[in-house]
Amino acid sequence: MGTQPITETAAHHRATRPSTVLLLLSTVLMGLMAGLFFAFDVSVMPGLAETDDRTYVTAMQRFNAAIDGNGLFGSAFVLALLASAAAAAVEFRAGRRTVALWAAAAAVAYLVVLLITFTVNIPLNNDLADAGNADRMTDFSLVDRFESTWVTTNIIRTLLCTAALACLARALLLFGRATAR
């Protein structure tokens, strides 16, 4: 049994495999993040707004504790940025500059999401956690401050993640066209 020569097609597929994996991974992860933020916008937060303040605080504390302690969420949260940035770098090095630009735009949009999360949403979540057990609270004024800011910034995060997802979809389309030859 002799060795088979590597065909041009096989070499091409091997050369594009990291790009394919990174672009698909970043697109799926970005979709998951956009979906999470969207779900809060259209169901969780409007539903909580219809409850009393005690229920609101308890529910948000529990949501945040569940997210904080969830390694799967943490991985997706960080890897969405890393995969997008890595896809942009790999595509740039491969000479597919337009694909790289779209992937980089996605990474930048998602980086803004992370900045908003770390500078606004997480501090608000921490304020709510620091309030302690909602059954022992007497002053719920923090709920109004929390809700108006948190909901607004979450809508912004949703829009940015959705834009990043669209950028990655465009990058995938262009990548497919560029590598179909």
BAVEXLO-935087 format. One record per residue: residue number from 0; residue in one letter; x, y, z of N, C-alpha, C in turn. Coordinates in steps of 0.02 Angstrom, whole numbers, plus 50000, padded with zeros to 5 digits. Atoms other than C-alpha are relative to their C-alpha. Layout:
BEGIN
+-----+----+-------+-------+-------+-------+-------+-------+-------+-------+-------+
|   i | aa |  n_c1 |  n_c2 |  n_c3 | ca_c1 | ca_c2 | ca_c3 |  c_c1 |  c_c2 |  c_c3 |
+-----+----+-------+-------+-------+-------+-------+-------+-------+-------+-------+
| NUM |  a |     X |     Y |     Z |     X |     Y |     Z |     X |     Y |     Z |
...
+-----+----+-------+-------+-------+-------+-------+-------+-------+-------+-------+
END
This chain:
BEGIN
+-----+----+-------+-------+-------+-------+-------+-------+-------+-------+-------+
|   i | aa |  n_c1 |  n_c2 |  n_c3 | ca_c1 | ca_c2 | ca_c3 |  c_c1 |  c_c2 |  c_c3 |
+-----+----+-------+-------+-------+-------+-------+-------+-------+-------+-------+
|   0 |  m | 50042 | 49941 | 50000 | 50000 | 50000 | 50000 | 50044 | 50062 | 50000 |
|   1 |  g | 49962 | 49938 | 50005 | 50078 | 50162 | 49944 | 49960 | 50057 | 50029 |
|   2 |  t | 50035 | 49942 | 49975 | 50036 | 50332 | 50007 | 49968 | 50036 | 49941 |
|   3 |  q | 50036 | 49963 | 50050 | 49910 | 50431 | 49912 | 50027 | 50071 | 49997 |
|   4 |  p | 49979 | 49930 | 50003 | 49967 | 50601 | 49848 | 49944 | 50044 | 50027 |
|   5 |  i | 50049 | 49953 | 49975 | 49881 | 50745 | 49932 | 49973 | 50040 | 49942 |
|   6 |  t | 50030 | 49963 | 50055 | 49759 | 50818 | 49810 | 49994 | 50074 | 50019 |
|   7 |  e | 50007 | 49928 | 49988 | 49739 | 51004 | 49790 | 49937 | 50013 | 50042 |
|   8 |  t | 50062 | 49992 | 49963 | 49561 | 50987 | 49856 | 50009 | 49982 | 50074 |
|   9 |  a | 49989 | 50021 | 49931 | 49615 | 50893 | 50013 | 50043 | 50051 | 50036 |
|  10 |  a | 49957 | 49949 | 49969 | 49752 | 51020 | 50047 | 49961 | 50064 | 50013 |
|  11 |  h | 50041 | 49940 | 49991 | 49628 | 51161 | 50022 | 49954 | 49993 | 50060 |
|  12 |  h | 50046 | 50011 | 49943 | 49504 | 51085 | 50145 | 50038 | 50001 | 50066 |
|  13 |  r | 49960 | 49999 | 49939 | 49641 | 51057 | 50273 | 50021 | 50071 | 50019 |
|  14 |  a | 49978 | 49931 | 49987 | 49700 | 51237 | 50254 | 49943 | 50044 | 50023 |
|  15 |  t | 50056 | 49958 | 49981 | 49525 | 51308 | 50276 | 49963 | 49975 | 50061 |
|  16 |  r | 50035 | 50029 | 49943 | 49470 | 51193 | 50418 | 50001 | 50046 | 50062 |
|  17 |  p | 50002 | 49956 | 49940 | 49527 | 51311 | 50561 | 49953 | 50060 | 49990 |
|  18 |  s | 50045 | 49944 | 50013 | 49435 | 51455 | 50479 | 49928 | 49979 | 50005 |
|  19 |  t | 50069 | 50025 | 49999 | 49278 | 51353 | 50456 | 49978 | 49989 | 50072 |
|  20 |  v | 50017 | 50014 | 49930 | 49280 | 51295 | 50637 | 49992 | 50064 | 50039 |
|  21 |  l | 50004 | 49937 | 49962 | 49315 | 51468 | 50707 | 49939 | 50042 | 49980 |
|  22 |  l | 50057 | 49961 | 50022 | 49184 | 51554 | 50601 | 49933 | 49969 | 50022 |
|  23 |  l | 50061 | 50033 | 49978 | 49051 | 51424 | 50640 | 49992 | 50005 | 50076 |
|  24 |  l | 50002 | 49996 | 49927 | 49095 | 51420 | 50826 | 49981 | 50071 | 50023 |
|  25 |  s | 50015 | 49932 | 49979 | 49093 | 51609 | 50842 | 49928 | 50019 | 49983 |
|  26 |  t | 50069 | 49985 | 50020 | 48927 | 51620 | 50748 | 49950 | 49967 | 50048 |
|  27 |  v | 50045 | 50035 | 49954 | 48843 | 51489 | 50858 | 50002 | 50033 | 50069 |
|  28 |  l | 49994 | 49969 | 49933 | 48911 | 51566 | 51019 | 49968 | 50069 | 50001 |
|  29 |  m | 50030 | 49933 | 50003 | 48859 | 51741 | 50965 | 49924 | 49994 | 49997 |
|  30 |  g | 50073 | 50011 | 50002 | 48686 | 51675 | 50924 | 49972 | 49982 | 50068 |
|  31 |  l | 50022 | 50018 | 49932 | 48672 | 51598 | 51096 | 49998 | 50061 | 50045 |
|  32 |  m | 49998 | 49941 | 49957 | 48723 | 51760 | 51180 | 49945 | 50049 | 49980 |
|  33 |  a | 50053 | 49955 | 50022 | 48606 | 51865 | 51073 | 49932 | 49973 | 50022 |
|  34 |  g | 50062 | 50030 | 49978 | 48467 | 51742 | 51113 | 49987 | 50007 | 50074 |
|  35 |  l | 50007 | 49992 | 49928 | 48500 | 51750 | 51299 | 49977 | 50072 | 50017 |
|  36 |  f | 50018 | 49931 | 49986 | 48494 | 51940 | 51302 | 49930 | 50016 | 49974 |
|  37 |  f | 50066 | 49990 | 50029 | 48341 | 51941 | 51188 | 49945 | 49970 | 50044 |
|  38 |  a | 50050 | 50032 | 49957 | 48249 | 51818 | 51302 | 49986 | 50043 | 50062 |
|  39 |  f | 50011 | 49955 | 49943 | 48276 | 51936 | 51448 | 49959 | 50061 | 49979 |
|  40 |  d | 50036 | 49941 | 50024 | 48212 | 52083 | 51343 | 49926 | 49988 | 49989 |
|  41 |  v | 50070 | 50010 | 50021 | 48052 | 52003 | 51283 | 49958 | 49957 | 50047 |
|  42 |  s | 50041 | 50042 | 49956 | 48002 | 51885 | 51423 | 50018 | 50008 | 50074 |
|  43 |  v | 49981 | 50000 | 49930 | 48101 | 51886 | 51585 | 49987 | 50067 | 50033 |
|  44 |  m | 50007 | 49934 | 49967 | 48109 | 52072 | 51622 | 49928 | 50027 | 49996 |
|  45 |  p | 50071 | 49979 | 49998 | 47931 | 52113 | 51564 | 49958 | 49960 | 50049 |
|  46 |  g | 50036 | 50041 | 49951 | 47868 | 51968 | 51668 | 50015 | 50021 | 50071 |
|  47 |  l | 49982 | 49978 | 49933 | 47964 | 52024 | 51820 | 49971 | 50069 | 50016 |
|  48 |  a | 50028 | 49933 | 49989 | 47901 | 52202 | 51797 | 49928 | 49997 | 50024 |
|  49 |  e | 50070 | 50009 | 49979 | 47726 | 52134 | 51829 | 49995 | 49971 | 50071 |
|  50 |  t | 50002 | 50028 | 49932 | 47776 | 52064 | 52000 | 50012 | 50054 | 50052 |
|  51 |  d | 49984 | 49953 | 49946 | 47799 | 52147 | 52168 | 50077 | 50003 | 50008 |
|  52 |  d | 49928 | 49988 | 49993 | 47971 | 52214 | 52218 | 50037 | 49942 | 50034 |
|  53 |  r | 49969 | 50056 | 49965 | 48008 | 52070 | 52337 | 50013 | 49942 | 49952 |
|  54 |  t | 49993 | 50054 | 50049 | 47979 | 51941 | 52201 | 50052 | 50018 | 49948 |
|  55 |  y | 49952 | 49976 | 50049 | 48079 | 52046 | 52078 | 50071 | 49990 | 50025 |
|  56 |  v | 49933 | 50005 | 49972 | 48231 | 52054 | 52192 | 50020 | 49926 | 50008 |
|  57 |  t | 49985 | 50071 | 49990 | 48222 | 51869 | 52237 | 50016 | 49966 | 49934 |
|  58 |  a | 49990 | 50032 | 50065 | 48206 | 51815 | 52055 | 50065 | 50022 | 49968 |
|  59 |  m | 49938 | 49976 | 50031 | 48347 | 51926 | 51993 | 50061 | 49974 | 50038 |
|  60 |  q | 49944 | 50028 | 49962 | 48460 | 51869 | 52134 | 50012 | 49927 | 49980 |
|  61 |  r | 49993 | 50071 | 50018 | 48426 | 51688 | 52087 | 50025 | 49992 | 49928 |
|  62 |  f | 49975 | 50002 | 50069 | 48450 | 51719 | 51900 | 50075 | 50013 | 49999 |
|  63 |  n | 49929 | 49981 | 50000 | 48616 | 51804 | 51933 | 50044 | 49947 | 50033 |
|  64 |  a | 49961 | 50054 | 49968 | 48675 | 51668 | 52052 | 50006 | 49940 | 49954 |
|  65 |  a | 49998 | 50057 | 50046 | 48630 | 51535 | 51924 | 50049 | 50014 | 49943 |
|  66 |  i | 49955 | 49982 | 50055 | 48725 | 51627 | 51786 | 50072 | 50002 | 50026 |
|  67 |  d | 49933 | 49995 | 49972 | 48875 | 51664 | 51898 | 50032 | 49932 | 50011 |
|  68 |  g | 49973 | 50065 | 49984 | 48894 | 51483 | 51947 | 49998 | 49950 | 49942 |
|  69 |  n | 50009 | 50045 | 50056 | 48869 | 51413 | 51773 | 50061 | 50004 | 49953 |
|  70 |  g | 49940 | 50002 | 50042 | 49030 | 51363 | 51685 | 49985 | 50000 | 49926 |
|  71 |  l | 50019 | 50001 | 50071 | 48941 | 51332 | 51521 | 49985 | 50070 | 49976 |
|  72 |  f | 50013 | 49931 | 50018 | 48875 | 51509 | 51519 | 50064 | 50040 | 49996 |
|  73 |  g | 49937 | 49963 | 49998 | 49044 | 51580 | 51568 | 50044 | 49985 | 49940 |
|  74 |  s | 49961 | 50019 | 50059 | 49129 | 51483 | 51429 | 49972 | 50032 | 49937 |
|  75 |  a | 50031 | 49970 | 50060 | 49006 | 51541 | 51296 | 50010 | 50076 | 50000 |
|  76 |  f | 49994 | 49928 | 49992 | 49014 | 51719 | 51363 | 50068 | 50025 | 49977 |
|  77 |  v | 49932 | 49980 | 50017 | 49203 | 51729 | 51342 | 50020 | 49976 | 49931 |
|  78 |  l | 49979 | 50029 | 50064 | 49227 | 51614 | 51193 | 49968 | 50034 | 49940 |
|  79 |  a | 50030 | 49963 | 50056 | 49108 | 51717 | 51085 | 50048 | 50054 | 49976 |
|  80 |  l | 49951 | 49949 | 50019 | 49238 | 51855 | 51088 | 50063 | 49968 | 49973 |
|  81 |  l | 49937 | 50031 | 50020 | 49391 | 51743 | 51077 | 49995 | 49967 | 49931 |
|  82 |  a | 50008 | 50034 | 50065 | 49323 | 51641 | 50930 | 49993 | 50051 | 49944 |
|  83 |  s | 50009 | 49948 | 50051 | 49270 | 51798 | 50835 | 50066 | 50034 | 49984 |
|  84 |  a | 49935 | 49967 | 50011 | 49438 | 51882 | 50860 | 50049 | 49953 | 49967 |
|  85 |  a | 49956 | 50049 | 50031 | 49532 | 51723 | 50816 | 49982 | 49989 | 49927 |
|  86 |  a | 50021 | 50007 | 50070 | 49428 | 51702 | 50658 | 50023 | 50059 | 49959 |
|  87 |  a | 49977 | 49941 | 50036 | 49469 | 51880 | 50608 | 50075 | 49996 | 49987 |
|  88 |  a | 49928 | 50005 | 50009 | 49655 | 51850 | 50636 | 50019 | 49947 | 49949 |
|  89 |  v | 49985 | 50054 | 50047 | 49658 | 51685 | 50542 | 49982 | 50020 | 49929 |
|  90 |  e | 50021 | 49979 | 50066 | 49561 | 51758 | 50397 | 50045 | 50055 | 49972 |
|  91 |  f | 49954 | 49948 | 50022 | 49674 | 51910 | 50390 | 50065 | 49970 | 49975 |
|  92 |  r | 49938 | 50034 | 50020 | 49828 | 51799 | 50383 | 49992 | 49960 | 49936 |
|  93 |  a | 50013 | 50040 | 50061 | 49746 | 51693 | 50247 | 49988 | 50044 | 49939 |
|  94 |  g | 50010 | 49955 | 50056 | 49724 | 51848 | 50141 | 49927 | 50014 | 49983 |
|  95 |  r | 50071 | 49988 | 50012 | 49535 | 51849 | 50152 | 49979 | 50060 | 50043 |
|  96 |  r | 50007 | 49939 | 49961 | 49529 | 52029 | 50212 | 49928 | 50020 | 50013 |
|  97 |  t | 50070 | 49982 | 49990 | 49343 | 52057 | 50186 | 49968 | 49957 | 50053 |
|  98 |  v | 50026 | 50046 | 49948 | 49299 | 51903 | 50288 | 50027 | 50022 | 50068 |
|  99 |  a | 49968 | 49979 | 49938 | 49423 | 51961 | 50420 | 49967 | 50063 | 50028 |
| 100 |  l | 50031 | 49937 | 49979 | 49343 | 52134 | 50425 | 49933 | 49988 | 50033 |
| 101 |  w | 50066 | 50015 | 49970 | 49169 | 52063 | 50458 | 50007 | 49964 | 50067 |
| 102 |  a | 49989 | 50035 | 49936 | 49234 | 51946 | 50593 | 50027 | 50048 | 50053 |
| 103 |  a | 49973 | 49950 | 49953 | 49331 | 52089 | 50672 | 49945 | 50047 | 50023 |
| 104 |  a | 50056 | 49957 | 49981 | 49176 | 52199 | 50669 | 49956 | 49965 | 50052 |
| 105 |  a | 50038 | 50038 | 49951 | 49084 | 52061 | 50762 | 50036 | 50000 | 50067 |
| 106 |  a | 49961 | 50001 | 49938 | 49224 | 52049 | 50890 | 49996 | 50067 | 50036 |
| 107 |  v | 50003 | 49933 | 49970 | 49222 | 52237 | 50918 | 49931 | 50013 | 50030 |
| 108 |  a | 50068 | 49990 | 49973 | 49032 | 52242 | 50938 | 49991 | 49961 | 50065 |
| 109 |  y | 50008 | 50041 | 49940 | 49040 | 52100 | 51063 | 50045 | 50025 | 50057 |
| 110 |  l | 49957 | 49971 | 49949 | 49185 | 52182 | 51155 | 49963 | 50057 | 50035 |
| 111 |  v | 50040 | 49947 | 49969 | 49069 | 52331 | 51184 | 49947 | 49969 | 50046 |
| 112 |  v | 50048 | 50036 | 49957 | 48940 | 52208 | 51253 | 50033 | 49981 | 50066 |
| 113 |  l | 49964 | 50019 | 49938 | 49070 | 52144 | 51376 | 50015 | 50060 | 50043 |
| 114 |  l | 49987 | 49939 | 49962 | 49117 | 52320 | 51426 | 49937 | 50025 | 50036 |
| 115 |  i | 50063 | 49980 | 49968 | 48935 | 52364 | 51460 | 49983 | 49952 | 50057 |
| 116 |  t | 50015 | 50050 | 49950 | 48912 | 52202 | 51555 | 50042 | 50011 | 50063 |
| 117 |  f | 49956 | 49994 | 49943 | 49064 | 52228 | 51666 | 49997 | 50068 | 50035 |
| 118 |  t | 50002 | 49934 | 49969 | 49038 | 52415 | 51696 | 49931 | 50021 | 50023 |
| 119 |  v | 50068 | 49980 | 49981 | 48848 | 52425 | 51712 | 49961 | 49941 | 50029 |
| 120 |  n | 50046 | 50054 | 49978 | 48753 | 52260 | 51724 | 50026 | 49961 | 50060 |
| 121 |  i | 49973 | 50038 | 49943 | 48869 | 52164 | 51841 | 50000 | 50042 | 50064 |
| 122 |  p | 50006 | 49961 | 49939 | 48885 | 52309 | 51964 | 49928 | 50007 | 50025 |
| 123 |  l | 50070 | 49998 | 49979 | 48695 | 52324 | 51965 | 49979 | 49934 | 50032 |
| 124 |  n | 50015 | 50067 | 49972 | 48680 | 52136 | 51994 | 50031 | 49994 | 50069 |
| 125 |  n | 49967 | 50003 | 49935 | 48805 | 52152 | 52137 | 49963 | 50042 | 50052 |
| 126 |  d | 50040 | 49959 | 49954 | 48703 | 52294 | 52215 | 49939 | 49962 | 50024 |
| 127 |  l | 50059 | 50039 | 49982 | 48551 | 52182 | 52211 | 50019 | 49942 | 50046 |
| 128 |  a | 49977 | 50054 | 49956 | 48648 | 52037 | 52287 | 50017 | 50025 | 50069 |
| 129 |  d | 49980 | 49971 | 49936 | 48717 | 52150 | 52423 | 49940 | 50022 | 50042 |
| 130 |  a | 50060 | 49980 | 49963 | 48539 | 52199 | 52471 | 49978 | 49945 | 50048 |
| 131 |  g | 50016 | 50055 | 49956 | 48524 | 52028 | 52551 | 49934 | 49968 | 49984 |
| 132 |  n | 50062 | 50037 | 50007 | 48372 | 51920 | 52575 | 49942 | 50048 | 49991 |
| 133 |  a | 50056 | 49955 | 50015 | 48221 | 52005 | 52496 | 49946 | 49996 | 50053 |
| 134 |  d | 50051 | 50006 | 49948 | 48109 | 51938 | 52636 | 50015 | 50045 | 50060 |
| 135 |  r | 49981 | 49957 | 49943 | 48205 | 52047 | 52760 | 50007 | 50073 | 49979 |
| 136 |  m | 49992 | 49932 | 50024 | 48212 | 52204 | 52651 | 49939 | 50042 | 50018 |
| 137 |  t | 50055 | 49952 | 49987 | 48109 | 52357 | 52696 | 50000 | 50057 | 49949 |
| 138 |  d | 49993 | 49947 | 50049 | 48175 | 52481 | 52567 | 50014 | 49969 | 49931 |
| 139 |  f | 49993 | 50028 | 50067 | 48149 | 52429 | 52387 | 50013 | 50053 | 49947 |
| 140 |  s | 49987 | 49946 | 50048 | 48198 | 52594 | 52306 | 50053 | 49981 | 49948 |
| 141 |  l | 49949 | 50020 | 50047 | 48346 | 52509 | 52225 | 49971 | 49963 | 49940 |
| 142 |  v | 50031 | 50036 | 50056 | 48227 | 52409 | 52115 | 49988 | 50047 | 49941 |
| 143 |  d | 50013 | 49953 | 50055 | 48176 | 52562 | 52014 | 50066 | 50021 | 49966 |
| 144 |  r | 49935 | 49982 | 50029 | 48358 | 52616 | 51991 | 50029 | 49942 | 49961 |
| 145 |  f | 49974 | 50060 | 50032 | 48409 | 52439 | 51948 | 49964 | 49987 | 49934 |
| 146 |  e | 50040 | 50021 | 50058 | 48267 | 52402 | 51828 | 50009 | 50046 | 49940 |
| 147 |  s | 49997 | 49954 | 50057 | 48274 | 52558 | 51720 | 50068 | 49996 | 49964 |
| 148 |  t | 49934 | 50003 | 50030 | 48462 | 52550 | 51693 | 50015 | 49931 | 49971 |
| 149 |  w | 49984 | 50068 | 50022 | 48479 | 52361 | 51680 | 49962 | 49982 | 49936 |
| 150 |  v | 50040 | 50017 | 50058 | 48337 | 52343 | 51555 | 50026 | 50038 | 49938 |
| 151 |  t | 49975 | 49961 | 50057 | 48403 | 52484 | 51444 | 50066 | 49974 | 49975 |
| 152 |  t | 49935 | 50026 | 50023 | 48580 | 52418 | 51441 | 49994 | 49930 | 49972 |
| 153 |  n | 50009 | 50066 | 50029 | 48517 | 52243 | 51408 | 49974 | 50004 | 49929 |
| 154 |  i | 50024 | 49990 | 50069 | 48424 | 52304 | 51254 | 50059 | 50019 | 49955 |
| 155 |  i | 49940 | 49982 | 50038 | 48587 | 52383 | 51196 | 50043 | 49939 | 49988 |
| 156 |  r | 49961 | 50061 | 50008 | 48678 | 52219 | 51227 | 49968 | 49954 | 49947 |
| 157 |  t | 50036 | 50041 | 50050 | 48545 | 52127 | 51126 | 50013 | 50025 | 49930 |
| 158 |  l | 49990 | 49970 | 50066 | 48561 | 52247 | 50980 | 50072 | 49990 | 49976 |
| 159 |  l | 49929 | 50009 | 50018 | 48752 | 52237 | 50982 | 50015 | 49927 | 49984 |
| 160 |  c | 49989 | 50071 | 50014 | 48752 | 52047 | 50992 | 49967 | 49979 | 49934 |
| 161 |  t | 50034 | 50016 | 50063 | 48626 | 52038 | 50850 | 50039 | 50028 | 49941 |
| 162 |  a | 49957 | 49972 | 50053 | 48735 | 52154 | 50746 | 50062 | 49958 | 49991 |
| 163 |  a | 49941 | 50043 | 50004 | 48886 | 52046 | 50787 | 49983 | 49934 | 49966 |
| 164 |  l | 50023 | 50061 | 50032 | 48788 | 51892 | 50736 | 49992 | 50010 | 49925 |
| 165 |  a | 50009 | 49984 | 50072 | 48742 | 51974 | 50570 | 50069 | 50007 | 49966 |
| 166 |  c | 49932 | 49994 | 50027 | 48926 | 52018 | 50543 | 50032 | 49932 | 49989 |
| 167 |  l | 49972 | 50067 | 50007 | 48977 | 51838 | 50573 | 49965 | 49960 | 49945 |
| 168 |  a | 50036 | 50033 | 50055 | 48841 | 51775 | 50456 | 50027 | 50025 | 49933 |
| 169 |  r | 49970 | 49972 | 50061 | 48910 | 51892 | 50323 | 50070 | 49972 | 49989 |
| 170 |  a | 49932 | 50029 | 50006 | 49087 | 51830 | 50359 | 49996 | 49928 | 49975 |
| 171 |  l | 50008 | 50070 | 50022 | 49029 | 51650 | 50339 | 49981 | 49996 | 49926 |
| 172 |  l | 50020 | 49999 | 50070 | 48944 | 51691 | 50174 | 50059 | 50016 | 49954 |
| 173 |  l | 49942 | 49980 | 50041 | 49098 | 51779 | 50106 | 50054 | 49946 | 50002 |
| 174 |  f | 49951 | 50055 | 49995 | 49211 | 51639 | 50170 | 49980 | 49943 | 49954 |
| 175 |  g | 50024 | 50053 | 50044 | 49104 | 51512 | 50080 | 50012 | 50015 | 49927 |
| 176 |  r | 49988 | 49979 | 50070 | 49114 | 51609 | 49918 | 50074 | 49998 | 49983 |
| 177 |  a | 49928 | 49996 | 50013 | 49302 | 51635 | 49935 | 50033 | 49931 | 49997 |
| 178 |  t | 49969 | 50066 | 49997 | 49339 | 51453 | 49971 | 49967 | 49949 | 49956 |
| 179 |  a | 50037 | 50046 | 50043 | 49216 | 51374 | 49849 | 50037 | 49985 | 49935 |
| 180 |  r | 49963 | 50009 | 50064 | 49338 | 51392 | 49706 | 50039 | 49937 | 49998 |
+-----+----+-------+-------+-------+-------+-------+-------+-------+-------+-------+
END
